[in-house]
Amino acid sequence: MTTPASGTAAELRTRIENDTARVGVIGLGYVGLPLAHALHRGGLAVIGFDVDRSKIESIEAKENYLRHLGDSMIEDLASSDRFEATDDFGRLGECDVILIAVPTPLGHHNEPDLSYIRITAEHIGRSLRPGQLIVLESTTYPRTTRDEMLPVIMANAPEASRDLECGRDFFVAFSPEREDPGRKDHSTSTIPKLVGGLDPEATSLAALVYRKGIAEVVEVSSAEVAESAKLLENIFRAVNIAMVNEMKVVLDRMDIDIWEVVRAASTKPFGFMPFFPGPGLGGHCIPIDPFYLTWKAKEVGCSTRFIELAGQVNTAMPEYVIDRVANALNDHAKPVKGSRILVMGLAYKPDVDDTRESPSFELIKILEGRGAEVEYSDPHIPETRRVRRHDLKMKSIELTPENIADFDCVLISTNHEAFDYGMVADHARLVVDTRDAMRAHHEAMGDRLVLA
Ligand SMILES: NC(=O)c1ccc[n+]([C@@H]2O[C@H](COP(=O)([O-])OP(=O)(O)OC[C@H]3O[C@@H](n4cnc5c(N)ncnc54)[C@H](O)[C@@H]3O)[C@@H](O)[C@H]2O)c1
């Protein structure tokens, strides 16, 4: 049962419906930028907010800073009189709808770092006024929207807004992002969007906003359901990837090809979903988000054994891969120490330039630790950027027949489409493939190829 719409809600609803509502998107990164674009394309006026001045300058100069999104996205936004980007958070008061897509990383001890959400909530609080809808999109543990974000907004509200009531004068919801950078069959506007408010009015208003730019919006009964659903989605992936990685280790020992096994099992038309092994988990979500639940679970006296086991299996993968490299080199009468090794792919997944949590960094560090000389090649990442645990300060080398032949071993960590695998097969002395990228060349390579 829904409560009757307050006058404020009815006004906001009208503004959203007739495209006079102004939307603020806070955080113009992998999630925020395409979201701003989708809602702008749906007819709404959007202000993008970011603390990173270089992003705002890039937009103003029509320079694309997220290449996988294509150049037209920034071009469309920057050329429109319904979009502007700013780092002036005082302008949040101009926005009827505020969507938050700031980072939610882990701290040094794998604890949730909500500092970005809190700082953002302080800014929103200072500009709070009646008739605003605030939606958190950043992945986080259940009850963050209600127990962590809302109180900070209220504590920072100006004197005139102190008495505003959430659910009557302004509205708060959670809507998880399901962005999958690099995916070609879906975009922000085609991925169904979950929406759960702190009250039914907030759910319905947030759904109305998203329907402007997103084909399918699914309303759930609370912000907590929406927060938990996002964690379930990511934990599901982390656990299944760990399971298949564990199976890979067992099958390797028995000389059975795990990729062929997964493809064989995938022919079952129900009750199975393929997950493929790899050199470890990467990206901003899967290696991080599950630990948000682990941390929160302790508060209610529970442990999350599946999540922790999956974490152990997945984080052990880079060491496992390097053992395979060492054995492969040994079979070619070479020690790791002093060997020249080329890591193909630095991004955490194919065809993107995102290196966050990429296992390639671990692979390089472990190899260097064992005395190898390591270089990398990645057409999407000409030089390394600092990531959470590493600052490698390396430059990509070009993949040429001469370069490939110059290495004792080529280690495929990311299967970018742009790589010429035929050239690798023709010129490499030894290839260790963690992504099944060399499938077409198994026969030609013989014992120069090892799966890991
Ligand atoms: N990248 C993905 O594929 C993906 C998918 C689903 C969910 N998410 C979640 O979405 C959230 C955002 O992730 P992302 O990948 O877009 O991160 P990102 O780092 O690409 O973008 C975040 C942006 O927020 C900006 N920012 C940081 N602090 C800010 C502040 N106080 N005020 C305004 N802007 C600020 C940063 O400069 C950056 O531009 C995270 O919670 C993440 O877990 C990401």
The ligand as a Gaussian input file, in Angstrom:
#p B3LYP/6-31G(d) Opt

LIG

0 1
 N       32.808000       0.525000     -12.651000
 C       31.845000      -0.353000     -12.641000
 O       31.763000      -1.168000     -13.544000
 C       30.792000      -0.390000     -11.551000
 C       29.714000      -1.265000     -11.714000
 C       28.722000      -1.296000     -10.752000
 C       28.842000      -0.498000      -9.619000
 N       29.906000       0.335000      -9.464000
 C       29.938000       1.149000      -8.258000
 O       29.671000       2.507000      -8.615000
 C       30.418000       3.379000      -7.764000
 C       31.275000       4.304000      -8.623000
 O       32.213000       3.499000      -9.346000
 P       32.935000       3.993000     -10.648000
 O       33.497000       2.777000     -11.282000
 O       32.090000       4.909000     -11.425000
 O       34.127000       4.823000      -9.999000
 P       35.069000       5.905000     -10.714000
 O       36.287000       6.013000      -9.881000
 O       35.189000       5.592000     -12.176000
 O       34.240000       7.246000     -10.609000
 C       33.986000       7.886000      -9.410000
 C       34.071000       9.373000      -9.669000
 O       33.731000      10.032000      -8.467000
 C       34.594000      11.140000      -8.315000
 N       34.594000      11.518000      -6.915000
 C       35.320000      11.012000      -5.900000
 N       34.996000      11.624000      -4.755000
 C       34.030000      12.512000      -5.065000
 C       33.298000      13.439000      -4.295000
 N       33.471000      13.556000      -2.985000
 N       32.403000      14.215000      -4.941000
 C       32.232000      14.094000      -6.266000
 N       32.889000      13.236000      -7.044000
 C       33.776000      12.453000      -6.436000
 C       35.910000      10.674000      -8.860000
 O       36.751000      11.766000      -9.224000
 C       35.465000       9.857000     -10.069000
 O       35.363000      10.641000     -11.228000
 C       31.206000       2.494000      -6.833000
 O       30.478000       2.304000      -5.653000
 C       31.268000       1.184000      -7.570000
 O       31.411000       0.081000      -6.697000
 C       30.886000       0.411000     -10.410000

